[in-house]
Structures are given as structure tokens and as C-alpha cells.
Amino acid sequence: GQNIDQPTEMTATEGAIVQINCTYQTSGFNGLFWYQQHAGEAPTFLSYNVLDGLEEKGRFSSFLSRSKGYSYLLLKELQMKDSASYLCAVAPRDSNYQLIWGAGTKLIIKP
Amino acid sequence: DAGVTQSPTHLIKTRGQQVTLRCSPKSGHDTVSWYQQALGQGPQFIFQYYEEEERQRGNFPDRFSGHQFPNYSSELNVNALLLGDSALYLCASSERAGLNNYGYTFGSGTRLTVV
């Protein structure tokens, strides 16, 4: 079967760094996405990894290890507006048409 | 630059009724995917439309059907509504031939409540 696991909830302090992990088991692999979703809003694209390694985009970075079926999203210099759910999604090799999604990690930022 | 627009924003229906949700893709996008997102869960793929045809379908019953029009806009129809159909329905658009490295652009969703 296909499965994506993320922690349900994490708490961090404003200004700090937090790492959100994602492990996946899918029928092939064609890329991994991270999306941010504020409560009641649509998911918005954060990052895409298809090769192993770290992709950095400002305060956000995403890492992928295909051999381990593992990714993480690193958020630096946390701001209150970063309080949201962070969704990990994988594009399986046998389908270029859909994403398999994790349930999301709710990140709570405290002052 | 208009993003993905969905209508209506919120909807309340009674069990057994039928509902139609609408989506206009982002300018330049020709592929529309529909997802169902239950509270506290990740989105679940319903189906995708390209060139006015259903290209792939997720694990949803035939009560869920769709359509894509020549202008790339799309409708999602759900018949014989069940309480369990209550969810946020997301429309996502992308360029042809599947996902590029920017993934989907999502609309704000339609919150469907079945009572």
C-alpha cells in the first residue's frame, strides 16, 4: 500500500527553528512536495524535491533521501504567521496525475 | 493574474440531495483535479480532467462525477449525499501532462456540510 507519515502536531517558539519530518512508502517515486495550509484556506506550494539533498528557499528548506523514504521541512526564524498545517505529498511513479498526501502536521508557534 | 476560483464557498445540503461544485483554473492551466479533504486529514484525490476527459480516478464511488468544459473550467457532482461527504472540496489546476515542479495551484475550496 501507499502510506505517508507525519507528526500530528508540533509546537515551537517564535524566532526558533523547527524540523517537520515526513516518511513515505509509495509505489515508485516521482517527486515530493511540501505545502502550507492555514486553517480554512487552500494549500499553498512551498517546495519540490525529486533528487536527494537539500533545497533552500529563504527561511524554508526541504531535504530528501529517496533511499530512506524520508524528507523534512526546516523552518528558520519562525514567525507567528508560520502557524499552519504543513502537508507532505508524494507523486508516485505509476501516476503523474495525482499526489498522495500525508495528514499534515499542525505547527503551533508560541511567543 | 486570477488564480483558481471555486464556487460556492460554503454549502449546506440534506442527505440524499445532489450538489454541483464549480471551478475555474488558473490562467494558462488546462488540467483540473478535484480533492476531498476531511477535517484534520490530507486531501484525497477524487479525479482529474484534461481535454474534457476524466484522465484518472481515485477511490471514490460513482456518486462522484465530473465534467470539464472547453474553457477548462470544471464541475464536480455528488449524488445521493451522505453525512460522510461533509468535507472541504478542493480544486487544483496545473499545466498539461501532469505535475511540473511547481505542483498544483489550489482554489480556496468549497466547504460542504451534509445534514
gemmi code that builds the backbone of each chain (N, CA, C; Angstrom):
import gemmi

chains = {
    "A": [
        ("GLY", (0.812, -1.197, 0.000), (0.000, 0.000, 0.000), (0.846, 1.246, 0.000)),
        ("GLN", (0.194, 2.357, -0.053), (0.888, 3.630, -0.074), (0.599, 4.351, 1.235)),
        ("ASN", (1.647, 4.889, 1.835), (1.499, 5.475, 3.143), (2.468, 6.634, 3.317)),
        ("ILE", (1.961, 7.700, 3.907), (2.806, 8.849, 4.229), (2.555, 9.218, 5.676)),
        ("ASP", (3.620, 9.338, 6.452), (3.500, 9.615, 7.880), (4.173, 10.933, 8.241)),
        ("GLN", (3.464, 11.714, 9.029), (3.981, 12.965, 9.569), (3.492, 13.061, 11.015)),
        ("PRO", (4.236, 13.800, 11.860), (3.711, 14.027, 13.212), (2.420, 14.838, 13.125)),
        ("THR", (1.523, 14.583, 14.059), (0.221, 15.257, 14.031), (0.338, 16.728, 14.390)),
        ("GLU", (1.150, 17.012, 15.391), (1.233, 18.388, 15.879), (2.626, 18.659, 16.453)),
        ("MET", (3.103, 19.893, 16.269), (4.374, 20.326, 16.840), (4.199, 21.740, 17.363)),
        ("THR", (4.982, 22.064, 18.384), (4.964, 23.404, 18.957), (6.376, 23.954, 18.946)),
        ("ALA", (6.520, 25.226, 18.591), (7.832, 25.861, 18.563), (7.686, 27.321, 18.996)),
        ("THR", (8.817, 27.936, 19.276), (8.826, 29.313, 19.766), (9.191, 30.283, 18.655)),
        ("GLU", (8.575, 31.420, 18.658), (8.882, 32.476, 17.687), (10.389, 32.749, 17.669)),
        ("GLY", (10.939, 32.818, 16.441), (12.368, 33.077, 16.291), (13.230, 31.828, 16.252)),
        ("ALA", (12.661, 30.696, 16.639), (13.427, 29.448, 16.693), (13.404, 28.730, 15.338)),
        ("ILE", (13.942, 27.498, 15.338), (13.973, 26.634, 14.156), (13.162, 25.374, 14.465)),
        ("VAL", (12.435, 24.887, 13.467), (11.689, 23.641, 13.657), (11.860, 22.758, 12.417)),
        ("GLN", (11.914, 21.460, 12.647), (12.042, 20.497, 11.555), (10.830, 19.576, 11.575)),
        ("ILE", (10.128, 19.493, 10.473), (8.946, 18.643, 10.353), (9.322, 17.471, 9.447)),
        ("ASN", (9.206, 16.265, 9.975), (9.611, 15.076, 9.244), (8.455, 14.429, 8.498)),
        ("CYS", (8.807, 13.721, 7.439), (7.823, 13.003, 6.630), (8.481, 11.719, 6.126)),
        ("THR", (7.855, 10.587, 6.369), (8.323, 9.319, 5.800), (7.251, 8.778, 4.874)),
        ("TYR", (7.683, 8.118, 3.818), (6.718, 7.661, 2.822), (7.056, 6.262, 2.315)),
        ("GLN", (5.993, 5.560, 1.959), (6.105, 4.277, 1.265), (5.097, 4.342, 0.131)),
        ("THR", (5.597, 4.459, -1.092), (4.706, 4.583, -2.243), (5.161, 3.649, -3.352)),
        ("SER", (4.289, 3.412, -4.305), (4.614, 2.570, -5.451), (5.405, 3.408, -6.447)),
        ("GLY", (6.666, 3.518, -6.227), (7.511, 4.356, -7.053), (7.542, 5.779, -6.528)),
        ("PHE", (8.357, 6.583, -7.147), (8.547, 7.944, -6.646), (8.829, 8.874, -7.818)),
        ("ASN", (8.096, 9.977, -7.852), (8.275, 10.951, -8.924), (8.336, 12.364, -8.363)),
        ("GLY", (8.727, 12.477, -7.102), (8.867, 13.794, -6.505), (8.082, 13.928, -5.219)),
        ("LEU", (8.538, 14.802, -4.344), (7.881, 15.051, -3.060), (7.646, 16.545, -2.909)),
        ("PHE", (6.454, 16.888, -2.479), (6.047, 18.280, -2.323), (5.774, 18.579, -0.849)),
        ("TRP", (6.016, 19.818, -0.487), (5.551, 20.345, 0.793), (4.617, 21.524, 0.501)),
        ("TYR", (3.486, 21.504, 1.210), (2.515, 22.574, 1.102), (2.224, 23.120, 2.496)),
        ("GLN", (1.875, 24.404, 2.542), (1.417, 25.039, 3.772), (-0.072, 25.295, 3.656)),
        ("GLN", (-0.803, 25.028, 4.722), (-2.236, 25.272, 4.706), (-2.667, 25.932, 6.008)),
        ("HIS", (-3.101, 27.193, 5.900), (-3.685, 27.862, 7.049), (-5.120, 27.387, 7.214)),
        ("ALA", (-5.602, 27.429, 8.438), (-6.930, 26.914, 8.760), (-7.987, 27.535, 7.856)),
        ("GLY", (-8.780, 26.681, 7.216), (-9.868, 27.139, 6.361), (-9.440, 27.660, 5.005)),
        ("GLU", (-8.165, 27.524, 4.688), (-7.674, 28.038, 3.410), (-7.124, 26.909, 2.538)),
        ("ALA", (-6.792, 27.259, 1.312), (-6.249, 26.269, 0.386), (-4.775, 26.013, 0.685)),
        ("PRO", (-4.279, 24.836, 0.369), (-2.839, 24.585, 0.472), (-2.073, 25.456, -0.513)),
        ("THR", (-0.910, 25.939, -0.105), (-0.055, 26.712, -0.995), (1.303, 26.028, -1.098)),
        ("PHE", (1.844, 26.012, -2.288), (3.081, 25.304, -2.595), (4.267, 25.926, -1.871)),
        ("LEU", (5.089, 25.072, -1.240), (6.318, 25.522, -0.597), (7.560, 25.025, -1.324)),
        ("SER", (7.610, 23.703, -1.613), (8.845, 23.163, -2.175), (8.582, 21.859, -2.898)),
        ("TYR", (9.547, 21.507, -3.739), (9.500, 20.269, -4.507), (10.901, 19.676, -4.530)),
        ("ASN", (11.000, 18.384, -4.167), (12.275, 17.661, -4.236), (12.073, 16.406, -5.073)),
        ("VAL", (12.994, 16.181, -6.001), (12.958, 14.938, -6.770), (14.301, 14.207, -6.660)),
        ("LEU", (15.357, 14.968, -6.371), (16.675, 14.374, -6.156), (17.061, 14.496, -4.691)),
        ("ASP", (17.969, 13.632, -4.248), (18.422, 13.670, -2.857), (19.130, 14.983, -2.565)),
        ("GLY", (18.945, 15.441, -1.347), (19.671, 16.629, -0.924), (18.757, 17.700, -0.389)),
        ("LEU", (19.344, 18.851, -0.157), (18.661, 19.970, 0.479), (18.361, 21.057, -0.543)),
        ("GLU", (17.109, 21.530, -0.528), (16.697, 22.660, -1.348), (16.360, 23.803, -0.402)),
        ("GLU", (17.015, 24.944, -0.592), (16.803, 26.076, 0.315), (16.071, 27.196, -0.402)),
        ("LYS", (15.057, 27.729, 0.308), (14.290, 28.848, -0.224), (14.026, 29.811, 0.916)),
        ("GLY", (14.911, 30.754, 1.086), (14.709, 31.723, 2.151), (14.703, 31.064, 3.524)),
        ("ARG", (13.640, 31.292, 4.280), (13.560, 30.735, 5.631), (13.198, 29.257, 5.616)),
        ("PHE", (12.738, 28.757, 4.467), (12.294, 27.373, 4.375), (13.296, 26.546, 3.574)),
        ("SER", (13.565, 25.336, 4.051), (14.412, 24.386, 3.324), (13.732, 23.027, 3.364)),
        ("SER", (13.950, 22.233, 2.328), (13.394, 20.881, 2.311), (14.474, 19.905, 1.903)),
        ("PHE", (14.485, 18.758, 2.578), (15.501, 17.736, 2.366), (14.835, 16.448, 1.936)),
        ("LEU", (15.516, 15.695, 1.081), (15.002, 14.410, 0.618), (16.094, 13.346, 0.640)),
        ("SER", (15.730, 12.147, 1.124), (16.550, 10.957, 0.974), (15.655, 9.872, 0.384)),
        ("ARG", (15.834, 9.584, -0.882), (14.983, 8.598, -1.547), (15.243, 7.193, -1.031)),
        ("SER", (16.477, 6.883, -0.715), (16.799, 5.531, -0.234), (16.140, 5.249, 1.111)),
        ("LYS", (15.933, 6.295, 1.905), (15.315, 6.120, 3.217), (13.817, 6.429, 3.192)),
        ("GLY", (13.289, 6.895, 2.068), (11.883, 7.270, 2.026), (11.582, 8.351, 3.047)),
        ("TYR", (12.402, 9.386, 3.058), (12.366, 10.363, 4.146), (12.578, 11.773, 3.607)),
        ("SER", (11.839, 12.695, 4.181), (12.003, 14.102, 3.859), (11.776, 14.911, 5.122)),
        ("TYR", (12.322, 16.110, 5.153), (11.956, 17.039, 6.213), (11.848, 18.446, 5.657)),
        ("LEU", (11.034, 19.224, 6.332), (10.878, 20.647, 6.049), (11.462, 21.396, 7.240)),
        ("LEU", (12.394, 22.297, 6.953), (13.062, 23.065, 8.008), (12.604, 24.516, 7.915)),
        ("LEU", (12.077, 25.025, 8.995), (11.627, 26.405, 9.042), (12.511, 27.171, 10.035)),
        ("LYS", (13.139, 28.231, 9.556), (14.026, 29.035, 10.394), (13.374, 30.360, 10.750)),
        ("GLU", (13.908, 30.990, 11.805), (13.437, 32.320, 12.228), (11.910, 32.364, 12.245)),
        ("LEU", (11.335, 31.459, 12.988), (9.887, 31.287, 12.988), (9.147, 32.574, 13.321)),
        ("GLN", (8.056, 32.787, 12.582), (7.182, 33.934, 12.806), (5.794, 33.420, 13.173)),
        ("MET", (5.021, 34.256, 13.833), (3.686, 33.834, 14.260), (2.848, 33.395, 13.059)),
        ("LYS", (3.053, 34.039, 11.918), (2.269, 33.703, 10.733), (2.599, 32.319, 10.177)),
        ("ASP", (3.664, 31.683, 10.685), (4.002, 30.324, 10.251), (3.122, 29.275, 10.912)),
        ("SER", (2.295, 29.698, 11.853), (1.344, 28.764, 12.465), (0.374, 28.294, 11.396)),
        ("ALA", (0.419, 27.012, 11.079), (-0.364, 26.445, 9.982), (-0.162, 24.941, 9.996)),
        ("SER", (-0.841, 24.264, 9.096), (-0.561, 22.844, 8.866), (0.391, 22.717, 7.695)),
        ("TYR", (1.318, 21.767, 7.795), (2.289, 21.539, 6.742), (2.077, 20.126, 6.210)),
        ("LEU", (1.782, 20.060, 4.921), (1.403, 18.799, 4.284), (2.531, 18.304, 3.385)),
        ("CYS", (2.858, 17.046, 3.553), (3.821, 16.349, 2.713), (3.032, 15.548, 1.683)),
        ("ALA", (3.445, 15.586, 0.431), (2.726, 14.855, -0.618), (3.723, 14.265, -1.601)),
        ("VAL", (3.447, 13.043, -2.035), (4.346, 12.335, -2.949), (3.638, 12.047, -4.256)),
        ("ALA", (4.350, 12.226, -5.358), (3.855, 11.829, -6.672), (4.400, 10.436, -6.954)),
        ("PRO", (3.541, 9.416, -6.984), (4.015, 8.056, -7.238), (4.478, 7.903, -8.680)),
        ("ARG", (5.386, 6.961, -8.938), (5.908, 6.794, -10.281), (4.832, 6.331, -11.245)),
        ("ASP", (3.876, 5.530, -10.707), (2.882, 4.960, -11.613), (1.762, 5.935, -11.925)),
        ("SER", (1.855, 7.122, -11.424), (0.825, 8.097, -11.720), (1.433, 9.489, -11.728)),
        ("ASN", (1.338, 10.133, -12.833), (1.813, 11.505, -12.894), (0.653, 12.466, -12.707)),
        ("TYR", (-0.491, 11.907, -12.290), (-1.684, 12.730, -12.277), (-2.165, 13.086, -10.887)),
        ("GLN", (-1.689, 12.428, -9.883), (-2.214, 12.699, -8.560), (-1.087, 12.698, -7.542)),
        ("LEU", (-1.381, 13.286, -6.402), (-0.472, 13.268, -5.281), (-1.062, 12.429, -4.161)),
        ("ILE", (-0.199, 11.722, -3.451), (-0.596, 11.002, -2.246), (-0.182, 11.883, -1.077)),
        ("TRP", (-1.147, 12.203, -0.209), (-0.915, 13.199, 0.833), (-0.807, 12.581, 2.214)),
        ("GLY", (0.059, 13.163, 3.031), (0.020, 12.894, 4.456), (-1.120, 13.677, 5.082)),
        ("ALA", (-1.386, 13.385, 6.351), (-2.495, 14.048, 7.051), (-2.136, 15.464, 7.485)),
        ("GLY", (-0.859, 15.805, 7.397), (-0.447, 17.156, 7.766), (0.058, 17.252, 9.190)),
        ("THR", (0.949, 18.181, 9.424), (1.473, 18.483, 10.753), (1.020, 19.881, 11.135)),
        ("LYS", (0.267, 19.971, 12.213), (-0.177, 21.277, 12.698), (0.947, 21.885, 13.528)),
        ("LEU", (1.455, 23.025, 13.065), (2.545, 23.714, 13.751), (1.990, 24.894, 14.524)),
        ("ILE", (2.257, 24.902, 15.829), (1.808, 25.985, 16.695), (3.022, 26.786, 17.114)),
        ("ILE", (2.995, 28.087, 16.840), (4.096, 28.977, 17.207), (3.682, 29.773, 18.436)),
        ("LYS", (4.531, 29.733, 19.456), (4.266, 30.477, 20.685), (5.232, 31.647, 20.810)),
        ("PRO", (4.755, 32.742, 21.383), (5.626, 33.928, 21.520), (6.817, 33.657, 22.431)),
    ],
    "B": [
        ("ASP", (-3.447, 38.488, -12.095), (-3.471, 37.113, -12.579), (-4.408, 36.302, -11.681)),
        ("ALA", (-5.549, 35.903, -12.258), (-6.530, 35.185, -11.465), (-6.002, 33.801, -11.151)),
        ("GLY", (-6.139, 33.420, -9.895), (-5.775, 32.071, -9.512), (-6.935, 31.146, -9.777)),
        ("VAL", (-7.006, 30.069, -9.021), (-8.100, 29.118, -9.154), (-9.296, 29.644, -8.363)),
        ("THR", (-10.441, 29.702, -9.009), (-11.636, 30.170, -8.317), (-12.645, 29.044, -8.199)),
        ("GLN", (-13.235, 28.932, -7.023), (-14.230, 27.905, -6.765), (-15.510, 28.544, -6.245)),
        ("SER", (-16.629, 27.920, -6.589), (-17.910, 28.381, -6.069), (-18.838, 27.191, -5.860)),
        ("PRO", (-19.729, 27.281, -4.873), (-19.775, 28.330, -3.851), (-18.691, 28.131, -2.797)),
        ("THR", (-18.594, 29.046, -1.868), (-17.608, 28.949, -0.801), (-18.069, 27.959, 0.260)),
        ("HIS", (-19.332, 28.082, 0.610), (-19.925, 27.191, 1.607), (-21.276, 26.697, 1.091)),
        ("LEU", (-21.645, 25.497, 1.552), (-22.885, 24.897, 1.080), (-23.400, 23.937, 2.143)),
        ("ILE", (-24.684, 24.000, 2.399), (-25.318, 23.047, 3.316), (-26.381, 22.292, 2.544)),
        ("LYS", (-26.303, 20.962, 2.585), (-27.249, 20.116, 1.868), (-27.791, 19.045, 2.816)),
        ("THR", (-28.917, 18.469, 2.408), (-29.546, 17.401, 3.177), (-29.156, 16.056, 2.590)),
        ("ARG", (-29.080, 15.048, 3.442), (-28.796, 13.698, 2.963), (-29.709, 13.319, 1.807)),
        ("GLY", (-29.126, 12.674, 0.788), (-29.905, 12.236, -0.355), (-29.954, 13.248, -1.488)),
        ("GLN", (-29.629, 14.496, -1.172), (-29.653, 15.510, -2.226), (-28.439, 15.392, -3.142)),
        ("GLN", (-28.445, 16.219, -4.173), (-27.348, 16.271, -5.129), (-26.709, 17.653, -5.058)),
        ("VAL", (-25.404, 17.720, -5.359), (-24.718, 19.006, -5.303), (-23.768, 19.133, -6.492)),
        ("THR", (-23.596, 20.351, -6.968), (-22.636, 20.652, -8.037), (-21.694, 21.750, -7.571)),
        ("LEU", (-20.417, 21.466, -7.640), (-19.383, 22.436, -7.277), (-18.653, 22.847, -8.548)),
        ("ARG", (-18.213, 24.097, -8.585), (-17.615, 24.637, -9.803), (-16.201, 25.165, -9.572)),
        ("CYS", (-15.413, 25.099, -10.643), (-14.017, 25.506, -10.545), (-13.545, 26.105, -11.864)),
        ("SER", (-12.858, 27.245, -11.755), (-12.192, 27.826, -12.918), (-10.696, 27.783, -12.662)),
        ("PRO", (-9.930, 27.160, -13.554), (-8.494, 27.002, -13.295), (-7.732, 28.311, -13.449)),
        ("LYS", (-6.514, 28.297, -12.967), (-5.611, 29.432, -13.130), (-5.361, 29.662, -14.619)),
        ("SER", (-5.213, 30.924, -14.986), (-4.938, 31.257, -16.371), (-3.691, 30.522, -16.854)),
        ("GLY", (-3.827, 29.879, -18.016), (-2.703, 29.134, -18.564), (-2.684, 27.671, -18.195)),
        ("HIS", (-3.525, 27.277, -17.244), (-3.623, 25.872, -16.836), (-4.787, 25.211, -17.567)),
        ("ASP", (-4.585, 23.943, -17.945), (-5.625, 23.248, -18.688), (-6.074, 21.958, -18.023)),
        ("THR", (-5.508, 21.645, -16.872), (-5.803, 20.396, -16.179), (-6.393, 20.711, -14.818)),
        ("VAL", (-7.471, 20.035, -14.496), (-8.156, 20.277, -13.224), (-8.272, 18.974, -12.449)),
        ("SER", (-7.871, 19.024, -11.186), (-8.006, 17.876, -10.288), (-8.911, 18.270, -9.132)),
        ("TRP", (-9.653, 17.309, -8.662), (-10.525, 17.534, -7.512), (-10.057, 16.668, -6.355)),
        ("TYR", (-10.059, 17.264, -5.162), (-9.673, 16.572, -3.947), (-10.730, 16.788, -2.881)),
        ("GLN", (-10.878, 15.790, -2.021), (-11.739, 15.899, -0.852), (-10.846, 15.927, 0.386)),
        ("GLN", (-11.060, 16.898, 1.256), (-10.261, 16.998, 2.473), (-11.160, 17.015, 3.691)),
        ("ALA", (-11.141, 15.931, 4.442), (-11.878, 15.874, 5.699), (-11.095, 16.640, 6.758)),
        ("LEU", (-11.778, 17.051, 7.784), (-11.159, 17.852, 8.835), (-9.988, 17.102, 9.463)),
        ("GLY", (-8.827, 17.756, 9.503), (-7.660, 17.157, 10.122), (-6.959, 16.104, 9.296)),
        ("GLN", (-7.364, 15.974, 8.043), (-6.768, 14.985, 7.155), (-6.136, 15.665, 5.947)),
        ("GLY", (-5.295, 14.903, 5.239), (-4.760, 15.405, 3.989), (-5.793, 15.243, 2.884)),
        ("PRO", (-5.618, 15.952, 1.792), (-6.549, 15.809, 0.665), (-6.529, 14.394, 0.079)),
        ("GLN", (-7.690, 13.937, -0.375), (-7.819, 12.645, -1.049), (-8.213, 12.907, -2.502)),
        ("PHE", (-7.468, 12.282, -3.412), (-7.685, 12.505, -4.845), (-9.009, 11.896, -5.290)),
        ("ILE", (-9.836, 12.715, -5.959), (-11.107, 12.220, -6.492), (-10.929, 11.847, -7.958)),
        ("PHE", (-10.592, 12.818, -8.788), (-10.302, 12.575, -10.197), (-9.648, 13.797, -10.819)),
        ("GLN", (-9.150, 13.584, -12.039), (-8.511, 14.653, -12.786), (-9.087, 14.707, -14.196)),
        ("TYR", (-9.243, 15.934, -14.692), (-9.764, 16.139, -16.039), (-8.749, 16.886, -16.894)),
        ("TYR", (-8.621, 16.386, -18.113), (-7.760, 17.017, -19.113), (-8.392, 16.784, -20.469)),
        ("GLU", (-8.424, 17.810, -21.286), (-9.040, 17.737, -22.618), (-10.466, 17.187, -22.515)),
        ("GLU", (-11.164, 17.660, -21.509), (-12.583, 17.351, -21.303), (-12.854, 15.883, -20.988)),
        ("GLU", (-11.802, 15.157, -20.625), (-11.994, 13.745, -20.280), (-11.417, 13.459, -18.889)),
        ("GLU", (-12.022, 12.507, -18.213), (-11.507, 12.055, -16.925), (-10.265, 11.217, -17.188)),
        ("ARG", (-9.138, 11.694, -16.696), (-7.874, 11.038, -17.030), (-7.506, 9.973, -15.990)),
        ("GLN", (-7.832, 10.243, -14.758), (-7.575, 9.267, -13.709), (-8.557, 9.495, -12.573)),
        ("ARG", (-8.838, 8.425, -11.834), (-9.830, 8.492, -10.777), (-9.279, 7.846, -9.518)),
        ("GLY", (-9.568, 8.458, -8.398), (-9.193, 7.880, -7.121), (-10.243, 6.901, -6.639)),
        ("ASN", (-10.154, 6.526, -5.381), (-11.023, 5.508, -4.815), (-12.320, 6.131, -4.299)),
        ("PHE", (-13.115, 6.647, -5.195), (-14.398, 7.255, -4.853), (-15.504, 6.580, -5.649)),
        ("PRO", (-16.697, 6.454, -5.032), (-17.802, 5.774, -5.717), (-18.322, 6.575, -6.906)),
        ("ASP", (-19.156, 5.911, -7.680), (-19.708, 6.528, -8.888), (-20.643, 7.704, -8.583)),
        ("ARG", (-21.018, 7.847, -7.326), (-21.836, 9.016, -6.952), (-21.086, 10.317, -7.238)),
        ("PHE", (-19.778, 10.209, -7.308), (-18.935, 11.365, -7.612), (-18.657, 11.368, -9.120)),
        ("SER", (-19.053, 12.414, -9.764), (-18.809, 12.527, -11.199), (-18.381, 13.945, -11.513)),
        ("GLY", (-17.832, 14.106, -12.707), (-17.344, 15.435, -13.046), (-17.463, 15.728, -14.519)),
        ("HIS", (-17.019, 16.924, -14.816), (-17.074, 17.359, -16.213), (-16.059, 18.477, -16.389)),
        ("GLN", (-15.461, 18.539, -17.578), (-14.612, 19.676, -17.909), (-15.132, 20.299, -19.201)),
        ("PHE", (-15.169, 21.589, -19.236), (-15.704, 22.326, -20.378), (-14.568, 22.792, -21.284)),
        ("PRO", (-14.917, 23.213, -22.517), (-13.870, 23.641, -23.459), (-13.000, 24.779, -22.939)),
        ("ASN", (-13.516, 25.591, -22.022), (-12.695, 26.682, -21.476), (-11.877, 26.217, -20.266)),
        ("TYR", (-11.808, 24.922, -20.043), (-11.032, 24.257, -18.992), (-11.681, 24.305, -17.629)),
        ("SER", (-12.757, 25.030, -17.462), (-13.429, 25.017, -16.171), (-14.030, 23.636, -15.929)),
        ("SER", (-14.381, 23.373, -14.687), (-14.807, 22.015, -14.339), (-15.906, 22.053, -13.288)),
        ("GLU", (-16.682, 20.997, -13.267), (-17.698, 20.790, -12.243), (-17.481, 19.436, -11.569)),
        ("LEU", (-17.801, 19.408, -10.285), (-17.843, 18.168, -9.524), (-19.280, 17.979, -9.072)),
        ("ASN", (-19.842, 16.828, -9.391), (-21.199, 16.499, -8.982), (-21.169, 15.339, -7.996)),
        ("VAL", (-21.948, 15.468, -6.950), (-22.086, 14.378, -5.997), (-23.577, 14.093, -5.823)),
        ("ASN", (-23.967, 12.858, -6.090), (-25.368, 12.441, -5.947), (-25.584, 11.703, -4.638)),
        ("ALA", (-26.843, 11.638, -4.238), (-27.231, 10.851, -3.061), (-26.298, 11.121, -1.883)),
        ("LEU", (-26.221, 12.376, -1.500), (-25.278, 12.802, -0.472), (-25.423, 12.015, 0.831)),
        ("LEU", (-24.272, 11.704, 1.414), (-24.197, 11.047, 2.716), (-23.571, 12.015, 3.719)),
        ("LEU", (-23.817, 11.756, 4.993), (-23.216, 12.601, 6.015), (-21.691, 12.629, 5.880)),
        ("GLY", (-21.122, 11.488, 5.495), (-19.679, 11.358, 5.360), (-19.083, 12.150, 4.206)),
        ("ASP", (-19.944, 12.716, 3.373), (-19.445, 13.550, 2.266), (-19.126, 14.959, 2.738)),
        ("SER", (-19.439, 15.270, 3.971), (-19.115, 16.579, 4.519), (-17.601, 16.744, 4.552)),
        ("ALA", (-17.107, 17.772, 3.886), (-15.658, 17.963, 3.766), (-15.397, 19.270, 3.043)),
        ("LEU", (-14.119, 19.602, 2.946), (-13.672, 20.698, 2.097), (-13.299, 20.103, 0.740)),
        ("TYR", (-13.889, 20.607, -0.312), (-13.600, 20.103, -1.653), (-12.700, 21.107, -2.348)),
        ("LEU", (-11.537, 20.624, -2.713), (-10.506, 21.480, -3.300), (-10.365, 21.187, -4.788)),
        ("CYS", (-10.282, 22.241, -5.538), (-9.982, 22.146, -6.958), (-8.539, 22.600, -7.137)),
        ("ALA", (-7.790, 21.865, -7.920), (-6.392, 22.212, -8.166), (-6.144, 22.206, -9.657)),
        ("SER", (-5.477, 23.229, -10.148), (-5.174, 23.251, -11.576), (-3.671, 23.135, -11.788)),
        ("SER", (-3.320, 22.664, -12.972), (-1.916, 22.516, -13.338), (-1.807, 22.581, -14.852)),
        ("GLU", (-0.576, 22.609, -15.320), (-0.376, 22.594, -16.762), (-0.512, 21.164, -17.277)),
        ("ARG", (-0.636, 21.025, -18.565), (-0.899, 19.718, -19.162), (0.202, 18.720, -18.850)),
        ("ALA", (-0.127, 17.489, -19.076), (0.808, 16.375, -18.903), (1.263, 16.215, -17.463)),
        ("GLY", (0.360, 16.482, -16.526), (0.694, 16.181, -15.148), (1.392, 17.303, -14.429)),
        ("LEU", (2.134, 16.955, -13.415), (2.683, 17.934, -12.499), (4.055, 18.404, -12.954)),
        ("ASN", (4.273, 19.688, -12.879), (5.638, 20.173, -13.046), (6.194, 20.425, -11.652)),
        ("ASN", (7.373, 21.003, -11.559), (7.960, 21.119, -10.240), (7.349, 22.224, -9.391)),
        ("TYR", (6.274, 22.804, -9.853), (5.546, 23.758, -9.026), (4.242, 23.173, -8.509)),
        ("GLY", (3.982, 21.913, -8.845), (2.821, 21.249, -8.299), (1.534, 21.903, -8.763)),
        ("TYR", (0.557, 21.798, -7.912), (-0.741, 22.350, -8.204), (-0.887, 23.782, -7.693)),
        ("THR", (-1.858, 24.472, -8.264), (-2.385, 25.694, -7.669), (-3.791, 25.366, -7.200)),
        ("PHE", (-4.023, 25.554, -5.923), (-5.313, 25.197, -5.341), (-6.239, 26.403, -5.256)),
        ("GLY", (-7.521, 26.119, -5.391), (-8.537, 27.101, -5.056), (-8.766, 27.090, -3.555)),
        ("SER", (-9.587, 28.032, -3.090), (-9.845, 28.157, -1.657), (-10.800, 27.095, -1.138)),
        ("GLY", (-11.427, 26.371, -2.053), (-12.254, 25.253, -1.633), (-13.713, 25.590, -1.433)),
        ("THR", (-14.518, 24.553, -1.452), (-15.941, 24.652, -1.096), (-16.157, 23.803, 0.136)),
        ("ARG", (-16.660, 24.425, 1.191), (-16.951, 23.676, 2.423), (-18.369, 23.133, 2.312)),
        ("LEU", (-18.504, 21.822, 2.160), (-19.810, 21.168, 2.041), (-20.177, 20.524, 3.366)),
        ("THR", (-21.345, 20.867, 3.861), (-21.877, 20.251, 5.073), (-23.153, 19.526, 4.708)),
        ("VAL", (-23.215, 18.240, 5.027), (-24.409, 17.443, 4.775), (-25.090, 17.161, 6.116)),
        ("VAL", (-26.366, 17.512, 6.190), (-27.085, 17.354, 7.466), (-28.252, 16.364, 7.314)),
    ],
}
model = gemmi.Model(1)
for chain_id, residues in chains.items():
    chain = gemmi.Chain(chain_id)
    for i, (resn, *xyz) in enumerate(residues, 1):
        res = gemmi.Residue()
        res.name, res.seqid = resn, gemmi.SeqId(i, " ")
        for name, pos in zip(("N", "CA", "C"), xyz):
            atom = gemmi.Atom()
            atom.name, atom.element = name, gemmi.Element(name[0])
            atom.pos, atom.b_iso = gemmi.Position(*pos), 0.0
            res.add_atom(atom)
        chain.add_residue(res)
    model.add_chain(chain)
structure = gemmi.Structure()
structure.add_model(model)
structure.setup_entities()
